Amino acid sequence: MKVCAPVAPIACLALGVWLAGCGQQAPQVGETQSPIFGGTPDTSHSAVMALIDQLSSTTATACTGTTVSLVGASGIFLTAGHCVVANDGMGHVTTPLKLADPNNLFVVPGPNWQQSVQAGLYYGVAQVAVHPQYDGSVNSPFDVALVRFLGALPATPVIPALDAANDKLAVGSTIDVVGFGKTDTNAMNSTRFEVNRVIQSITANQFLYDQTDMKGACQGDSGGPALVDTPAGTRVAGVTSFGDPDCTKVGASVRVSPVYASFIQAFVSAAPRALSCNDCALASVGPGNACVTQATACATQATACGKFLGCADACTSSSCVANCRAANKTGAAAFDSVVSCQCGGTCQAVCANSPSCGGSGGSGGTVTGTGGAGPSTGVAGSTGTATCADLPPSTPACDACVQGSCCAQAAACANDTTCAACYIQASSQVCRFNAALTALSQCLASCAGSPCATGTAGSSGGGTTGTVGGTGAGGTTGQAGGKSGCNVAPSPSAGGGLLTLLALAFAVARPRARRR
């Protein structure tokens, strides 16, 4: 049956921001007492990785899985169905089935996943699919699932799934069971182990192997592969599914070949070849990717960046965030370097029109006028010059506020593409942490009657209205138009920012639940 057991205390995984309350201890549910013997550390099957489901700030589950294919920057990760659906806290799948939120899932590489998490090295997840015939029952012959993680590279290790043409499994066949489950000496194990088993019985969809010699799979090994050697190389022949609670009698795996064409290959074929801006941003902080160095500087709560994020995420006002920045300038700068890397590096092209990176489909803040007085329809990516009074909504009262009190802050905001975009539409968590936006918002709020409350940006010609950095009178290109010498047009070289789907880890001691 599927049960839970404690897992080693690891970092608190969060997507985008620190999860408050990570220090609480989760209950150790469903723990078994019998030790499991056998197995040796596995350093060769790097395609086998851990799957962590961050259920809340205090609880998570740990499983195993295998990268079976690559599609561009996406890795296709094969695991067990029960590892990616909701359970009752005792390891029993609840029905109707509810898929795990991809935002809470992390694929962790390395021979010891706890060490990898503490180093900030893991992949975010974009997509989850469970086999359509999986019903949540303990011995379901369709207990398989696929996870598409982001940040895969051409050199990312892969062990392909076994197809029907090469499936020669039979009673007596030797398999190599691999996983991160508990061992005979360490119920908190996070190291990858392997053990050879012999198939004892087999059906069209499953096979079982004997564990009465105290060797085999246990809690935490769910979703892990049963590997076989074929003339074409090593293949994933089975997915660890269930066994007896003490892991001392039998282990069972779901066969891969019956679902190879209809489920696995169909999922691979449907995977996007090009990433969206959000997916690219998450991929960029994956192990070996362009922004991972900057991201690891925010990997734990003990870092300056981690302390800044912990402070800022607890805020409910822009003044609070400003205080966090002032109190931890080093941490804020480290955070800014991550989002700047994401917008200005690998993801620059795909995120060109993202509000979080300073675009808007018609860049709010870097626009060329097409006619008419005041703010005009934006043309994505072009630049112009405007004045303080062109800040939305450009009413006389707002103009007076900006001209008289906030011209410097408005110029600083317009020269920060993230601030300019967030002023129009605060569409992501990064807006909360942007220093220029905080300063401008505070200044504008100090004007009597708050005359510069953000208006609604229109759209036309494929772009949103160019409210920040609009044109001068008559709709001429914004080179010298306007009503004063306070230039709020962003510089083309101004750094962008994107926190959307930035994966951060914070080291907090607490147990985690394992699934099998």
Buried (B, 14 or more C-beta within 10 A) or exposed (E): EBBBBBBBBBBBBBBBBBBEEBEEEBEBBBBBEEBBBBBEEBEEBBBBBBBBBBBEBBBBBBBBBBBBBBBBBBBBBBBBBBBBBBBEBEBBBEEEBEBBBBBBBBBBBBBBBBBBBBBBBBBBBBBBBBBEBBBBEBEBBBBBBBBBBBBBEEEBBBBBBBBEEBBEBEEEBEBBBBBBBBBBEEBBBBBBBBBBBEBBEBEEBBBBBBBEEBBBBBBBBBBBBBBBEBEEEBBBBBBBBBBBBBBBEBBBBBBBBBBBEEBBBEBBEEBBEEBBBBBBBBBBBBBEBBBBEBBBBBBBBEBBBBBBBBBBBEBEEBEBBBBBBEEBEEBBBBBBBBBBBBBBBBBEEBBBBBBBBBBBBBBBBBBBBBEEBBBBBBBBBBBBBBBBBBBBBBBEBBBBBBBEBBBBBBBBBBBBBBBBBBBBBBBBBBBBBBBBBBBBBBBBBEBEEEBBEBBEBBBEEEBBBBBBBBBBEEBBBBBEBBBEEBBBBBEEEBBBBBBBBBBBBBBBEBBBBBBB
